[in-house]
């Protein structure tokens, strides 16, 4: 809980300092906008938390995001009902996560290498499906109007639907990680795969499941992104993996597995969202956002490594 407290303190300090340089930061509507802006990243971060705690990594989430959005968009343009198109997109994410998991677990190839390859493979498939052309949804189609409510609708005429989906996803992730046997297995596998195996835990199944959860949530995010913009192209989602991994690491999840919480990930996502919002309200270039996020990631990993060394020095 020490890491979460530290990140929460940093978030509070950021909000306090930002109120002086970014007028309107505290406005309720702006806070809802921040929630909506980080919703897609946050949903993927929930899945990434499971993967990283098991001492794995997935670099292909941005490509899965785009591939699922493109498949959903193609189904909608062909007249499929909104629910069929969404199921098609989610199936793409499920299968992509399954490919990553099976290749990593059963071929014994490091997940970094596997997902670096599928990052390109899934992106190439996305470009092939679109032939390099963007997909624009016709807002006059009945199925598109229904579909658009997922990303553009308001819950109780106030709360953006994307933000509501983010909260529901975090609740799901929190319960699964903190209150179920599977969550206990996730921590055990990340702490020591060999010890977990000796205790009778199916390490391969736990890791495979974490990749499938992440792939499905990445697809869900892509579907929400398409619903919000009614537009997608083959290069959509490039670089999302950096921001997603950043949020999880900043939130206190150990890069080498074994520790982390869903609450920490939520705080990490909020910190990145508030930071980007402050930069936007301050009128700074979007290039600064990329630079600042990169620096924050380096600092977060450096802090994680420092704390791990201190724990080893102190011993049990």
Beta strands, then each sheet from edge to edge (+ up, - down):
strand 1: 135-136
strand 2: 154-155
strand 3: 159-160
strand 4: 231-232
sheet 1: 1+ 4-
sheet 2: 2+ 3-
end
